[in-house]
Amino acid sequence: MANALPHVLVTGSTRGIGAAILDSLQGRARVVGHGRADATDIIGADLSDPSAAASLWAAALDRLDGRIDVLINNAGVFEPVAIDATLEDWQAGWGRTMQINLQASADLCRAAILHWRERARTGRGGGGRIVNIASRAAYRGDSPAHWHYAASKAGMVGMTKSIARGYAAEEILAFAVCPGFTMTGMAEDYLASRGGDKLLADIPLGRVADPAEVAGAAAWLALEAPASMTGAVLDINGASFVR
């Protein structure tokens, strides 16, 4: 990546944190984003479809001339499932959240590692970086209606650490970012539904994070963080949860 702009794929990049990550990478990388529908520099893919991650990776490779140096997994859903829902609805909610938040991210991480290994094998330069956008919920948990969300994000952190430990010798680095509440549309709706002032009182900083704050950390990990930081998880939560 030293001799040319790095090639980056960012999932869930049409709003909120993902859109802010695209902004942070402008002029510093050649980026392809992902959303629900095709648009300029955006590949449409429904990650609730188990085959979509593979299709997204292939399309991104095509757009980026056969080379991806950095994968940023940001796509995710935050959808409630009541404990007294029918078993069918309960399992459907868990399945959808796990598929989008964790399985699709895992599939993309796998594709990235295989891509970098193949590049190294054929002398085209190996190594790469993965940045997974997880959540404070991975450590602190979440509301009674969001067990599945917290579990998916805890899985993402565990996956990140496993990748870091397993592939560092191949110059494949993995990092995670764990935001607390961030002022995206999703967070605004949730804050309102939970009585925003009470929620804010639990954040010593006195406010939720701005998407640009999370994006800046993600972009730094993607492009600049020292290799010895691989496996690191950065918290961005206004000291609402301190590990």
Backbone torsions as a table, in degrees:
resi	resn	phi	psi	omega
1	MET	NA	-8.8	-175.5
2	ALA	-70.1	-28.6	-172.6
3	ASN	-99.5	-2.1	-179.3
4	ALA	-155.7	163.3	176.4
5	LEU	-61.5	134.5	176.6
6	PRO	-66.7	149.9	176.9
7	HIS	-98.5	127.5	-170.9
8	VAL	-129.9	136.8	169.8
9	LEU	-110.4	126.9	178.8
10	VAL	-120.6	120.6	177.1
11	THR	-88.9	155.6	179.3
12	GLY	58.8	50.5	-167.7
13	SER	-109.2	15.6	-176.1
14	THR	-94.0	-6.8	177.4
15	ARG	-159.5	171.4	172.7
16	GLY	55.8	-135.7	-176.7
17	ILE	-60.4	-42.5	-178.3
18	GLY	-61.9	-43.1	177.8
19	ALA	-64.4	-37.9	178.4
20	ALA	-66.8	-34.8	175.9
21	ILE	-63.4	-43.6	176.7
22	LEU	-57.3	-43.9	178.8
23	ASP	-61.2	-41.4	-178.4
24	SER	-65.5	-26.4	-177.2
25	LEU	-91.8	-6.3	-177.8
26	GLN	-58.8	130.0	179.8
27	GLY	79.6	-8.3	-177.3
28	ARG	-112.5	-12.4	-176.8
29	ALA	-159.1	160.7	170.8
30	ARG	-96.9	118.3	-166.0
31	VAL	-122.3	139.5	167.2
32	VAL	-118.8	131.4	179.1
33	GLY	-101.8	-179.1	-178.0
34	HIS	-141.8	142.1	175.1
35	GLY	-153.1	-166.8	-178.4
36	ARG	-76.6	-24.2	-177.8
37	ALA	-138.3	153.2	177.8
38	ASP	-63.0	141.6	174.3
39	ALA	-156.1	-178.6	178.3
40	THR	-58.9	121.5	-179.1
41	ASP	59.4	19.4	176.6
42	ILE	-126.3	130.6	175.7
43	ILE	-100.6	125.2	178.3
44	GLY	-81.3	131.6	177.5
45	ALA	-160.5	133.1	177.6
46	ASP	-93.8	102.0	-173.2
47	LEU	-73.8	-2.3	170.8
48	SER	-74.2	-14.6	174.5
49	ASP	-84.6	120.8	-177.0
50	PRO	-57.8	-20.3	-179.7
51	SER	-92.3	-6.0	-169.9
52	ALA	-70.7	-35.7	-177.5
53	ALA	-62.1	-42.5	179.3
54	ALA	-64.1	-40.7	178.8
55	SER	-66.3	-40.3	178.0
56	LEU	-61.9	-45.1	-179.9
57	TRP	-60.7	-45.7	-179.5
58	ALA	-62.4	-41.6	179.9
59	ALA	-67.0	-39.3	178.8
60	ALA	-65.6	-42.0	176.6
61	LEU	-58.5	-42.0	179.7
62	ASP	-63.8	-42.5	-180.0
63	ARG	-67.2	-29.6	-174.6
64	LEU	-104.6	27.8	173.1
65	ASP	58.3	35.1	172.8
66	GLY	82.3	10.9	-179.1
67	ARG	-139.1	126.2	171.2
68	ILE	-124.8	126.7	-178.6
69	ASP	-99.9	-28.2	-175.3
70	VAL	-137.7	134.1	172.5
71	LEU	-114.5	126.1	174.3
72	ILE	-117.5	110.7	179.0
73	ASN	-90.3	105.2	179.9
74	ASN	-118.5	-20.6	-175.4
75	ALA	-60.1	138.8	178.0
76	GLY	-171.6	162.7	175.0
77	VAL	-123.4	154.1	179.6
78	PHE	-134.7	81.8	-172.3
79	GLU	-119.2	129.7	-176.6
80	PRO	-73.5	150.2	169.8
81	VAL	-136.4	118.7	-178.5
82	ALA	-74.6	145.5	-178.3
83	ILE	-65.4	-25.5	180.0
84	ASP	-97.2	13.8	171.6
85	ALA	-63.4	162.4	174.3
86	THR	-61.3	154.9	179.5
87	LEU	-58.2	-37.8	179.6
88	GLU	-62.2	-45.4	-179.9
89	ASP	-69.2	-38.9	178.3
90	TRP	-59.2	-49.7	-178.3
91	GLN	-70.0	-33.7	177.3
92	ALA	-65.3	-40.9	178.2
93	GLY	-64.0	-44.3	176.5
94	TRP	-62.5	-44.7	-177.6
95	GLY	-62.6	-43.5	-179.0
96	ARG	-65.1	-45.3	-179.4
97	THR	-64.8	-43.9	179.2
98	MET	-64.9	-38.5	179.8
99	GLN	-63.7	-48.2	-175.6
100	ILE	-75.3	-48.0	-172.3
101	ASN	-77.5	-34.9	-172.0
102	LEU	-117.1	-53.5	-174.3
103	GLN	-64.4	-44.5	179.3
104	ALA	-62.8	-39.0	176.6
105	SER	-63.5	-41.9	178.2
106	ALA	-62.9	-41.9	179.4
107	ASP	-62.3	-40.0	178.8
108	LEU	-69.6	-39.3	176.2
109	CYS	-60.9	-43.2	178.3
110	ARG	-60.3	-46.5	179.7
111	ALA	-60.9	-39.5	180.0
112	ALA	-64.6	-46.0	-178.8
113	ILE	-63.2	-43.3	178.2
114	LEU	-63.6	-38.3	177.4
115	HIS	-62.2	-46.2	-178.2
116	TRP	-68.7	-37.0	176.0
117	ARG	-63.4	-41.0	179.4
118	GLU	-66.2	-39.9	177.4
119	ARG	-62.5	-42.2	178.7
120	ALA	-64.8	-41.2	-178.1
121	ARG	-63.3	-34.3	-176.6
122	THR	-98.0	12.0	174.2
123	GLY	72.8	22.5	179.9
124	ARG	-101.0	11.3	179.2
125	GLY	93.0	115.2	179.2
126	GLY	-99.4	-169.8	178.8
127	GLY	84.2	155.1	179.1
128	GLY	-178.5	-179.8	-176.9
129	ARG	-130.7	141.7	173.2
130	ILE	-120.7	132.3	173.1
131	VAL	-124.1	117.0	-179.6
132	ASN	-105.0	124.4	178.0
133	ILE	-88.8	105.0	-178.5
134	ALA	-98.6	-129.5	-177.1
135	SER	-169.3	153.2	169.3
136	ARG	-51.9	-31.9	-178.2
137	ALA	-60.4	-22.3	178.0
138	ALA	-59.3	-30.8	-177.8
139	TYR	-106.9	-38.6	-172.9
140	ARG	-93.9	-16.7	-172.0
141	GLY	82.2	-178.8	-178.5
142	ASP	-140.5	-162.8	-174.0
143	SER	-71.2	165.3	178.1
144	PRO	-58.7	-20.2	178.7
145	ALA	-92.7	2.8	-173.3
146	HIS	-132.7	35.7	173.9
147	TRP	-54.2	-45.4	-174.0
148	HIS	-65.0	-35.6	177.4
149	TYR	-64.6	-48.5	179.6
150	ALA	-60.8	-41.8	-179.7
151	ALA	-63.9	-40.1	-179.6
152	SER	-64.9	-37.7	-178.7
153	LYS	-76.2	-33.7	173.1
154	ALA	-63.3	-39.0	176.3
155	GLY	-62.6	-37.7	179.4
156	MET	-65.0	-39.6	177.8
157	VAL	-65.7	-44.7	178.1
158	GLY	-61.3	-39.5	177.4
159	MET	-63.7	-43.7	-180.0
160	THR	-59.0	-46.8	-179.4
161	LYS	-65.1	-37.6	178.5
162	SER	-64.7	-42.5	177.5
163	ILE	-62.9	-44.8	-179.4
164	ALA	-58.9	-45.3	-178.6
165	ARG	-71.0	-34.3	-172.7
166	GLY	-81.6	-25.2	-169.0
167	TYR	-128.8	8.2	-179.0
168	ALA	-58.9	-36.8	-178.9
169	ALA	-63.8	-17.8	177.8
170	GLU	-99.0	13.6	-179.8
171	GLU	63.4	28.6	173.3
172	ILE	-101.5	115.9	-173.4
173	LEU	-110.4	147.1	-179.3
174	ALA	-138.8	136.0	-179.2
175	PHE	-136.7	159.9	174.1
176	ALA	-133.9	152.7	174.3
177	VAL	-122.2	132.5	-179.8
178	CYS	-117.5	88.3	176.7
179	PRO	-74.4	151.7	162.7
180	GLY	-86.4	-147.4	177.4
181	PHE	-62.7	133.2	179.9
182	THR	-128.5	140.7	-171.3
183	MET	-77.8	68.6	170.0
184	THR	-102.0	172.4	176.9
185	GLY	-56.8	-40.8	179.7
186	MET	-61.2	-45.1	-179.0
187	ALA	-68.1	-38.4	179.8
188	GLU	-59.8	-45.1	179.6
189	ASP	-62.4	-42.1	-177.9
190	TYR	-69.4	-42.6	177.5
191	LEU	-57.8	-45.1	-179.8
192	ALA	-63.0	-40.4	-177.2
193	SER	-70.5	-21.2	-177.3
194	ARG	-107.2	12.5	-179.5
195	GLY	73.3	75.2	-168.7
196	GLY	-42.1	-42.8	-176.6
197	ASP	-62.4	-39.9	178.8
198	LYS	-63.9	-41.7	179.1
199	LEU	-64.7	-42.5	179.9
200	LEU	-63.9	-29.8	179.8
201	ALA	-64.4	-18.8	179.2
202	ASP	-87.5	-0.1	-179.5
203	ILE	-110.4	106.5	-177.3
204	PRO	-53.8	-32.5	178.4
205	LEU	-66.1	-22.2	176.4
206	GLY	87.5	6.0	178.2
207	ARG	-157.0	161.7	174.0
208	VAL	-82.0	165.6	-178.8
209	ALA	-73.2	151.9	170.4
210	ASP	-86.2	142.4	178.6
211	PRO	-53.2	-33.0	-179.1
212	ALA	-64.8	-29.4	178.3
213	GLU	-67.2	-44.4	178.5
214	VAL	-67.6	-41.9	-179.2
215	ALA	-62.5	-39.7	179.4
216	GLY	-61.5	-41.5	177.8
217	ALA	-65.9	-42.6	-179.6
218	ALA	-64.1	-42.6	179.8
219	ALA	-65.2	-38.6	178.4
220	TRP	-64.0	-43.9	177.0
221	LEU	-63.1	-38.3	-177.2
222	ALA	-68.1	-32.9	-170.0
223	LEU	-118.0	-27.9	-166.7
224	GLU	-128.0	-25.3	-173.0
225	ALA	-55.9	140.2	179.8
226	PRO	-63.8	147.8	-177.1
227	ALA	-58.4	-31.1	-178.8
228	SER	-66.8	-11.1	176.4
229	MET	-82.5	-3.0	-176.3
230	THR	-53.4	137.6	-175.1
231	GLY	92.7	-6.8	-177.3
232	ALA	-72.8	148.3	174.2
233	VAL	-122.1	120.8	-179.3
234	LEU	-98.6	127.9	177.9
235	ASP	-93.5	134.4	177.5
236	ILE	-134.8	82.3	-170.9
237	ASN	-140.8	16.4	178.3
238	GLY	63.7	26.0	-178.3
239	ALA	66.4	22.6	176.0
240	SER	-75.0	-18.6	171.9
241	PHE	-148.5	117.9	-175.5
242	VAL	-117.5	121.0	-179.1
243	ARG	-91.3	NA	NA
